[in-house]
Amino acid sequence: MNSTQNYIEIEKLYGANNYKPLDVVVEKAQGVWLYDVEGKKYLDCLSAYSAVNQGHCHPRILEAMIKQAQKVTLTSRAFRNSVLPQYYEKISKLTGFEKILPMNSGAEAVESAIKTVRKWGYQNKNIETDKAEIIVCSENFHGRTTTIISFSTDEGAKAEFGPYTPGFKIAKYGDIEELKSLITTNTVAIMLEPIQGEAGIKFPPKGYLKAIREICTDKNILMVLDEIQTGLGRTGKMFAYEHENIKPDMVTIGKALSGGFYPVSAVLASKEILGVFKPGEHGSTFGGSPLAAAVAIAALDVIVDEKLAQRSSELGEYFLEKLKTIKNPHIKEVRGLGLFIGIELDTKARPYCEKLFQQYGILVKETHENIIRVAPPLVITKEELDFAFDAIKSVFAE
Ligand SMILES: *Cc1c(COP(=O)(O)O)cnc(C)c1O
């Protein structure tokens, strides 16, 4: 038994079986490259679902993490720490949002957003107790908690995990008329992804976000965008909503907020909206810790200083045009924005991912059976993209 098989056997023996990973056992990584336990090298074209936009083990983030870990890692919010204010200031100046609620995982940020908009609704819209409604979209992905899966339209994510949390209505993604028809006097927020990553890099029609912005302003409803995957440079802008020149009332971010070192997420909004909380009403032991704050400051600095959004925009355009030249009857569509690209097939995507992994050393993952998501770290070079392109082209030529 080789060592790869050995690791896989042990993992299967002890681990809950809630994932179906490619059989690569990674031991170390640097930038866009992953190395397995047998010393083989792979080009990462998934970026841990956009958590490592800055590339793996970025030296600047690593240094910030080590330095902070040697000083103080956690105070809990029972005491103050000296890094959190610097983090707040940095993120506010960078994004233009007045207030920040620090959490850890993406799902926690979404849960916190839900709590915030509900409370805002009761305080500002005169809604009867427990009647607040949030409109979400079909094929959404916002995380795995019991409340969040309650409004999922993915049976696999939802079945046998009930009873479900009420208070959500689901509109077809991209359908502005259906969304309008679901609004009632109890609607406090509309929450969606500006581009749906897990659904397979799905874009709403042009003008959709702008229309939602207008409806929300008009009806005093909060527009909440989940930018946990699309944000922080991935689509060629700091936030995907900037492509439509709008500003939502609230944004959730996570993933690349730590560059992959540590779970760091946040809810961003105005003073008025995040001002609904009083001490004791919400919290997190690790949220806003000095370690998380130091890591996030460095992760944000890298995105800005290395112009990763601009890189994503330029390289994404280059790569997308090349991918579109691949001719294969199974390719239905190649679409993307920045280095956030989906190749939709009329057949199962997994065999192509397996081949790219085993024969060409390219790591990509299928989403929804028939779509290949290509989203490498934003520090990737043109030459490395060409290497990925040649491999993808070869796989579709076979
Ligand atoms: C990954 C993701 C989440 C959940 O983040 P976790 O850190 O896995 O809890 C929520 N929303 C979107 C859009 C995501 O891509």
The ligand as an SDF file (V2000), in Angstrom:
LIG
                    3D

 15 15  0  0  0  0  0  0  0  0999 V2000
  -18.4160   29.1540    1.3460 C   0  0  0  0  0  0  0  0  0  0  0  0
  -19.6120   30.0100    1.3630 C   0  0  0  0  0  0  0  0  0  0  0  0
  -20.3630   30.1820    2.5400 C   0  0  0  0  0  0  0  0  0  0  0  0
  -20.0730   29.4350    3.8060 C   0  0  0  0  0  0  0  0  0  0  0  0
  -18.8120   29.6350    4.3020 O   0  0  0  0  0  0  0  0  0  0  0  0
  -18.2000   28.6050    5.3770 P   0  0  0  0  0  0  0  0  0  0  0  0
  -16.9320   29.2530    5.8180 O   0  0  0  0  0  0  0  0  0  0  0  0
  -17.9710   27.3080    4.6400 O   0  0  0  0  0  0  0  0  0  0  0  0
  -19.1930   28.4620    6.4610 O   0  0  0  0  0  0  0  0  0  0  0  0
  -21.4370   31.0570    2.4920 C   0  0  0  0  0  0  0  0  0  0  0  0
  -21.7610   31.7110    1.3600 N   0  0  0  0  0  0  0  0  0  0  0  0
  -21.0700   31.5570    0.2140 C   0  0  0  0  0  0  0  0  0  0  0  0
  -21.4780   32.3110   -1.0000 C   0  0  0  0  0  0  0  0  0  0  0  0
  -19.9890   30.6770    0.1630 C   0  0  0  0  0  0  0  0  0  0  0  0
  -19.3260   30.4930   -0.9760 O   0  0  0  0  0  0  0  0  0  0  0  0
  1  2  1  0
  2  3  1  0
  2 14  2  0
  3  4  1  0
  3 10  2  0
  4  5  1  0
  5  6  1  0
  6  7  2  0
  6  8  1  0
  6  9  1  0
 10 11  1  0
 11 12  2  0
 12 13  1  0
 12 14  1  0
 14 15  1  0
M  END
$$$$
